Amino acid sequence: MNDELLHRLEQLETRLAFQDDTIEQLNREITAQGGEIARLKLQLSLLSKKFKEMQPGQIASQAEETPPPHY
């Protein structure tokens, strides 16, 4: 092989190595985000369940709390 072909092959191998690294980084990030989304869905589900279990009087009384003394 001539020097130009070897140089081009080297460039392609280097580019491939960087692309593999980038793909691996993106995969780790997507996996982490998937876990975070699952955790947030669970939290939302628990909050929704808790809200549904509250009595209508509890919701109104909490919303109509008296303002702090400095008002």
Order of alpha helices (4+ residues) and beta strands (2+ residues): alpha-alpha
